[in-house]
Amino acid sequence: MSISKYSTILFLVLFSCGCACYRISGMPEDEQSQVYINGKEFLYSRKVHTVGLTPERCEFEEGERVTFTIGVANDTDHNILLSIDGITAFVTMVDSDTHGKSLKIYRRDEIEKELNGDIGDMLTALSEGYQRGAAGSSTSTTRGTFDGNYGAVGTLGDQFHGTYTATTTSYDPVRARMEIAALDEQARLREETKENTINAILDKDTVFPGTDCIRDIIVQMPQVKEQQGEFVIYVSIDGENHAFKFRQTKI
């Protein structure tokens, strides 16, 4: 491929990726405040209860999932329930043909099913089994040539010659134990990460008086045809409604 063709393809790939990238920014209402902690933007809604919401990251690809962190403080004298059933999201861009369209909020069991996918687990098990079988083994290859003749001993006959390759496999039990231990650690870390991800996702949590609760919600971002779009995430808790508006701008 010529340099000019390669440059053209690279430009198109970069250009197309750039067109599909957006930035999320909060749009605080009158009763809300906008604060920054370690560079991250938080929207706080203060009524009887205090609810905060922030995207895990501010830039995303069009139509992908974005994790939001939600925090609720219970300043009452009774228990309140924070539930995924009380959270909804909608497109609010008036001039968009998707205005009013609901955005999918993933439930914990959906994410858990994805992370525990049978195919993914099977492939992982096969891969680890293969690596365990190969652990501690090494191979060496020897190549050489041979020649001779077809005549009787002591006579000159037709000549023959050729090459050969010999492969030898050796096994080091100490190395095997070290590599298997490394594989076990990788599996443990993967399982721990999966469990932490699942446990962080909001399902149902009782928030006791004087305490707070922080969980993650995963929202499917809308497809945006215009330069920018808007969406709102509603949080209903203890009969109280909080609306968090966000703008997504093409970058």
Residue, then its C-alpha position, 0 to 999 in steps of 0.5 A: m500500500s502506498i504512503s498516500k493511501y495509508s495516510t488517507i485511510l488513517f485520516l478517515v479512521l481518526f476523523s470517523c472516531g472523532c465524530a463519534c466522541y462526546r463529552i458529558s456535562g451537568m446542567p444544574e437546576d435551581e435547587q441543585s449545586q455543581v461541585y468538583i472533586n479531584g477534577k470530577e463534576f458532581l451534581y447535588s440535589r438537596k431536598v429532604h434527602t441529598v442525592g448526588l450524581t456524576p458520570e464515571r468519565c466525561e468522554f464516551e463513544e456515541g451509543e455506548r454505556v456510561t457508568f454513573t455514581i449515585g450517592v444518597a444521604n439519609d438525613t431523616d429519622h427513618n429508613i429509606l430505600l434506594s432502588i434501581d426501580g426508582i431510577t429512569a432516564f430519557v432523552t430531552m432534546v426538544d428538536s431531536d426525533t428521539h425526544g422523550k425516548s427512554l434510555k436503558i438502565y442495566r440491572r445488576d443481574e444483566i451485568e452479572k449474566e454478561l460477566n458470567g457468560d458461558i462462552g467467555d468462561m469456557l474459552t477462559a477455562l480452555s486457555e488456562g488449561y492449555q497454559r497449565g499443560a504447557a507450564g514448565s515445559s520448553t522445547s529445543t530444535t536440532r537441525g542437520t544433514f545426512d548423505g550416503n550411497y545405495g551401493a554395496v559396502g565398499t562400492l560406489g552407488d547412487q548418492f543420496h542426501g537430505t536434512y532432518t529436524a529433531t524437537t526435544t521437550s523438557y520439563d522443569p517442575v519448579r518453573a511449572r509451579m511458578e507459572i501455575a501460581a501466576l495463572d492462579e493469581q490472574a484467575r483470582l484477580r479476575e474473579e475479584t474484579k468481577e465481584n467488585t464490579i457486580n457488587a458496586i451496581l445498584d440493586k436495592d439498598t436500605v439507607f439508615p438514618g444518618t448514613d449514606c449509600i454510594r452505588d453505580i448505575i449503568v446507562q445506555m447513551p443515546q445516539v445523537k445526530e446533532q452537534q449536541g443532545e440532552f438527557v435527564i436521569y430521574v431518581s425517586i426515593d422516599g416519595e421525593n423526585h430528583a432530576f439530573k440533566f446532562r448535555q452531551t456535546k460532540i468533540 
